[in-house]
């Protein structure tokens, strides 16, 4: 069953996010089980909304590819994360890539 991952990570900067994104290269080599990724920032830090085919798919991606890049980027602490079952998704035709 697909799940929605909601994540808040206090103190993470756009520069750190970009370092991790470049190191992991998830846009060109999409992780197995990843369906959608949206990220934004506010005064508190990073916010992420993902759709994954399962929580296990995300956990595998984190362990195999993401964790080491997070550490190298100097990101401290841990995010506040929640997985919930996906009820429905809609992606407008033609929507792809960066903002």
Buried (B, 14 or more C-beta within 10 A) or exposed (E): EBBBBBBBBEEBBEEBBEBBBEBBEBEEEEBEBBBBBEBEEEEEBBBBEBBBBEBEBBEBBEEEBBEEBBEEBEBEEEBEBEBEEBEEEEEEEEEEEEE
